[in-house]
Structure formats: structure tokens, C-alpha cells
Amino acid sequence: MKHTPLMLLLALAALFCTHCKKDKNGTPNIPFEDLTPIPHFYITMDIDVDDIQREEYATATLRIDGKDDFDDFEGSIRIRGRGNSTWNMPKKPYRIKLDSETSLLGMAEAKDWVLLAEYIEGSMLYNSIPFEMAKILEIPYTNTVTPVNVTINGGYRGIYTFTEHKEVKEGRIDIGDDGVLLEMDSYFDEVWKFKSAAYNLPVMIQFPKEKDMTEDMLNIIQTDFEQFENLIHDESFPNNNYLDYFDDRAFVDYMLVYTLTLNTEFNHPKSTYINKLKNGKYRMGIIWDFDWGYGYIYGTHFDISSANSPTLYDDEDPNPGTLFFSRLMEDPAILSLFKERWQWFRANGFEQVKDNVRWWSERISQAVPYDHAIWGSRGSSENSEADLQRVLNWLDARANYMDAYVSDF
């Protein structure tokens, strides 16, 4: 086998892990010789890694080894936790804030950045799919994602996905000072929020920023959103003017990404974003959070048996997100556009997405056994080539399902 010596080394490390240095939660510090081609983030701070808080920043220094593909970086930062359910998992996601706006790994200059932990699925390939697909479909404001290694206080912490923080600014979600960014999420845990009248959608205001919001602004945003929502709920739908307020192409492309990846989050809804330029239409996006994709709700990611599953739930007592998005998919014009866009992507983009998965797998393969030695295999076969083939097989089966799905339109 290609990685037999490395696997043997890590098996021996696991066997004698009682002699390994561990953090205070018992996580072993596996010796890591970085021969991988992906960038490496070295974070150093005065506190223990397990003392990082979700809400409060800690000061630290960051050194990035760009591995010749990207510029190196060294500077002071602040770091804290992030995420909802993912923050409660053993391998933690982080948010980092620089002292000044800086380009990291070739991305647009900014202060705020994110390290996604990739704990929930052990092949660590699932984020290589949707963001590449969204870029091919030219969905605005799509994040750039890249795999990196992370070491904190000298201890290797595994493979992470590095990306931009979700924020409204030039080079990120560029909707201008007068735009609106809404998040539909059943956690409903922001300060400025409302439940919509027609579908009881949990809508939270992400932009304007919390400090800039007022009750009058909230009322204006809610009234405008519900005017659009009521047209979808009305018995005249779809034969009314709802598309004067809603971008059909943006919706269809968004649904294509979520359908191919079987991301069911919008059924709740959770992490479901919609943006609007001043005097513009509502547009779905950004895309975000694919933890519940690829058949996860049926037991495990990338199980071939889930590839024929519907993305919208068929429950007797459906959630608000299911009701809202199912209603939109009742419009024959939307279905026709969905079919047209899928067939274009199938011919012009699908193989490119698969190539990106292969590239991602090759980049992380040498580090995967080290990550697994710390955090466990998490549904992985512990063989990168086998995991890659499982993901590609699932994607092929899912694409075949979508071919059949649109043939009925």
C-alpha cells in the first residue's frame, strides 16, 4: 500500500499513546513531520488550547508557512471559537482576527478569517465540492476554501479548511452600505430578528450590523421581506409578480448546489442566507454549512444508499424551511430553469468539481493519518484513495439521480 510505512508509524503511536504528551482533555499530541504540500498555520498563545473560548478572543501570534504556493505570514492575532453544534465537537473550529486587513493565501484583504474543523466527516473532502460548484455557477460572494494544517502551541491539531469570514464588505459579501443580508436559522439567537408572518421563518439580520440597527430599520426590513413572502404564500402563486422581488436564477443555482450535495439544512432552516442590494431583488446566498449534506441525516456521509434521497423533506408536519422552499419549487418556470441549469452544469462543470475533489484529496492525503490518530477516523476508511473513490462514486450516483429528477419536469 502507498502509505503503509506512515500507517504503521501511526499505529505504533496509537498503541503507545499512554506515553504521548496529552492536553488536559486527553487529546494526544502526535509527532508530525510536515511533508505535505498544504499551507501550515502555527498559532502560539499564552493560554492552553482548551482554554480558548467561543465568545471571547485570546491574543496569539500566527505564522503561516505558505509552502511556496502562497506568501508566508507572521503577525499578532486574536483567536476565539466559532460555530454552534460544531463548537461542541472534540476538534474545534476557530475564528481569527488580524490587527489590520491583510491578504492571506491569495484571498482579498481582510481582518477576519475562519478555520473550519472538518470533524464531522473523516475524509475531510466535503467542502471541496459545493464551493467549487458555486464558483462554476458564478454564485456571487462564494467563499474561497483551501485545506491547511494547524499547529497550536507546538501541538499538531489536524487538517482544517481555511476561508473568509462571512461579512459584508468589499471583496467579501459586497452588497454595499445600503444592502441587506438575512440569515434564516432556527437557532434564532441574534439580537435583531423576526418570525415571518406567512411561513414563520426565523429571520435574523446579519447586515446592517447589530450596532447600526434600530427598531425602525427592523420594521422596514420585516415589512419588505413579508411583502415578498406573501406573494409566494398567496393562492395566486406562481401567477403573480413575485419574481419582481426574487431572483429566479440565483435561487435555481443555489438549489442546484444544495440538491447535488443533498444539503438538507434549509429545511429547518439553518445557515440559510439571502441578500438584497438596495432597490434590488432578493437573492439566495451565500452558500454555507454543508455538515448536514451527503446523506448525513440518514446515518453517515457518502453512503451510496442516500444518493437517491430527496433534498426537501416530505414530513407530515413540515418545518418552515421545507414549506417555503417546496412552495417555490412548485413554479413550473422555476422547474424549467432548474432543468436547464442542471443540464448545463452536468455538461460543463460536473467533471471539474470531481477534479477538484481529486486535487483536494491528493493535497491532504499525507496528513490524513495524523489527523485520524488524534481525532479518530470519523466514518473514514482510513485509506485516502478508498475515501476518494467513495466520494466520487456517491457524486456520480447523485448526478444520475438528478438527471432522472429533472427528466420529469
Summary of the structure (lengths in Angstrom):
residues: 409
radius of gyration: 22.0
end to end distance: 46.7
largest distance: 70.0
contacts: 1293
relative contact order: 0.14
helix: 37%
strand: 20%
